[in-house]
Amino acid sequence: MKQPPRPNGRPPAFTYQPSSKKSVGHIDSSLHGDQVALSLLAKRYGTPLYVYSASSIRQRAAAFESAFRKVPHTICYSVKANSNLAILRMLAKAGYGFDVVSGGELERVLHADKGAAKKVVFSGVGKTREEMKAALKAGSLLFNVESASELRALAECAAQARKIAPVAMRVNPDVSAKTHPYISTGLHKHKFGIPISEARYLYAEAAKSKHLKVAGVSVHIGSQITDVQPFSEAMQRVAALVRDLRADGHKINYIDAGGGLGISYDHDDRSDFADKVGGYAEALLRPLRGLKLHLLLEPGRSIIGPAGALLTRVLYKKTNGGKKFLVVDAGMTELIRPSLYQAHHQIIPVTSSDSAKQEVVDVVGPVCETGDFFARDRQMPEVEEGELLAILDAGAYGMVLASNYNTRPRPAEVLVDGKSSKLIRRRETIGDLMRNEI
Ligand SMILES: *Cc1c(COP(=O)(O)O)cnc(C)c1O
């Protein structure tokens, strides 16, 4: 298949293609998701609208498969990054496993594919007994335990259910992930995991219970980590622990290396994703050499982030004291990352003209919060009221963090695949929002 042009160095998910309509004197091009014009999707389904590229999701997941092909491994897609059932179904069909952090996410996975439980890793710092029982009943692959109390609770649940729970301690390796403080998890000051120095004691406790089966060691140091060094440091500490645990007589089959591989939200990054995953794999695998293990990986953002965009329409242009604003119909209710993490997202017009002038604007939403913005003092091509913008790299931690603040119904989601597109979530209605209120 012929590759579409990549004017902005974007990965293949969202690319400009020449428009059929040419205005006199200059060339217009229109943004597509795979081969589908985003303007058509906006017309059909309205805005704000999330659009995901199935081919891109498949390619990115396959890049992980390929990078780790030399060792026994299972890619367990992190459901919390984007939990739409159609996406889970697609990944389950392709044979991937899942990392879940709640009973709700487990139910989603089972709804997408009943057989997927044997590849489900259950993580999370505050699992309830009900959630543990559901995961035991489903037959989950591994429980990542985060405290001594949780270990006791899991043993009790397993005893009641007459099951044996396969466990890994999520250790906190005390390495700095060099990412935004809100998404860094691998230091002792964070709530996550068990200090690695206390892990041996807990493994000994676990081995005493006939309802627990020590199976692995797990670690997850944070998210949006773009330097592979912290992953390598964490793995060195985990490898040392595995050797100690084996010397203590424990059977350690799994290392769960967590997720966290970052993506570039910058428009001028042209590096190849497969190369990036290759470097990540090397950083993880080198410290593990010689240890016979099955590696579990929990990528979320790096698979789904760049495969999604949020489409929004410019409602109004206004100028306050010389400052220019584009007020758009999406806000922090649809995509909270800029407000929550000071995250940068590239924003591009859906119809691009080679003759467009540039201007400096704030792109803001309609929500009654000063923090409701997508970009501040951003230079971008001039657009008119009514035009469509695409907020790129919005596939991960976008829709899953959407809220109904200001009684705003959550947006629809569409999955494009080559030339086809399908609605994978209907837009919420105001009726939906009021349904449970008495
Ligand atoms: C959030 C999370 C992930 C996924 O992280 P990404 O940065 O999206 O790859 C993996 N494992 C655990 C335990 C998590 O909490």
The ligand as an SDF file (V2000), in Angstrom:
LIG
                    3D

 15 15  0  0  0  0  0  0  0  0999 V2000
   -0.3300    3.3490   34.2650 C   0  0  0  0  0  0  0  0  0  0  0  0
    0.3580    2.0600   34.3860 C   0  0  0  0  0  0  0  0  0  0  0  0
    0.9330    1.4640   33.2490 C   0  0  0  0  0  0  0  0  0  0  0  0
    0.9540    2.1110   31.8940 C   0  0  0  0  0  0  0  0  0  0  0  0
    1.7890    3.2240   31.8430 O   0  0  0  0  0  0  0  0  0  0  0  0
    2.0740    3.9750   30.4480 P   0  0  0  0  0  0  0  0  0  0  0  0
    2.9020    5.1250   30.8260 O   0  0  0  0  0  0  0  0  0  0  0  0
    0.7670    4.3570   29.8730 O   0  0  0  0  0  0  0  0  0  0  0  0
    2.8010    2.9920   29.5730 O   0  0  0  0  0  0  0  0  0  0  0  0
    1.5100    0.2270   33.4250 C   0  0  0  0  0  0  0  0  0  0  0  0
    1.5260   -0.4010   34.6260 N   0  0  0  0  0  0  0  0  0  0  0  0
    0.9840    0.1480   35.7360 C   0  0  0  0  0  0  0  0  0  0  0  0
    1.0280   -0.5900   37.0050 C   0  0  0  0  0  0  0  0  0  0  0  0
    0.3840    1.3980   35.6430 C   0  0  0  0  0  0  0  0  0  0  0  0
   -0.1460    1.9450   36.7400 O   0  0  0  0  0  0  0  0  0  0  0  0
  1  2  1  0
  2  3  1  0
  2 14  2  0
  3  4  1  0
  3 10  2  0
  4  5  1  0
  5  6  1  0
  6  7  2  0
  6  8  1  0
  6  9  1  0
 10 11  1  0
 11 12  2  0
 12 13  1  0
 12 14  1  0
 14 15  1  0
M  END
$$$$
